[in-house]
Amino acid sequence: MDFGTAIKEVRNGKRIARSGWNGKSQYVEMARCISYKAADGSIVNCRHDEIGNKALAFVGTSGVQMGWLASQADMLAEDWEIV
């Protein structure tokens, strides 16, 4: 599947990955209701005018990377799949 189709699947609640990725337990999913603990200890609920309270999350062997950005290779690849 191409990247455009894969992104549509993420928006529909699916997890996606590239078959060419080395770590077979790696995937991308939509994270919602994002918050973080600020330096003063308060909890901040993220909100953006354009995207609301969600972001792409890359789940890999080292943990979760919030706000994952696809590389050009990822965007041009046609080996995306639903996992």
N, C-alpha and C positions, 0 to 999 in steps of 0.2 A: 504494500500500500504506500502511496506517496504521503508527504508530510501534511499537505492540506487536508487530506482525508483523515489522517491520524489526529490532527488537531480537532476536527469535528467530533471524532470519537471521544476525545478527552472532555470536550464540552458536554457530551452526553453521559459522562460519568464513568467512562472506561479508562483502564490503564493501558499505556502503550510503551513499546520498546522497539529497538532496532534489532533485527536478528544478527547483525554484524557486531554488536557490542560484546566485549570480552566477558563481562560479568553477567551471567545468565539470570541473576536475581535482581537486576537493575530495571527500573521502569520510570515513567513519568506519569503523574496524575494531577488532577486539579485539587488544590488545597483551598479550603473555604474557612471562614470564621477565624482568620489569622489575627493573632495578638502577640505581643511581646512584653517583656518586663523592662521598663525604662531604667536609666541610671539611678533615678530617685526611688526605685522600688515599685512605682505605680505600674499597673497593667494598662497598656495602650491597645485598643482595638483598631486595627488598621482599616483605613477607608480611603479610597481613591475615586475621584469623580468619574473616571472613565471605566474602571474595571471593578469597582465595588470593593469587596473584601475577599478577594481570591487571587491566586497566583499558581503558576506551574511549579510543581515540586518534583525534583529528581530524587528517587529513592535508590540508593546504591549501597555498596559494601561498607562505606564509611559513615552512613547515616543519611539524613535528609538535607538536600540543598534547596532552600526556598528561592523562588524567583529564577528558576532555571532558564537559561537562554540557549536555544539551539544554535549549533555552529552552521556554517554554510554547507558543510558536508552533510549534517543532519537534515537540513532543509531540502537539499537536492537528492537525498537518498530515496530509494523506492523499496527499502526492506523493512518498513515499519509494520508492526503487527500488534494486535490486541493481546494482552497477556492477562 
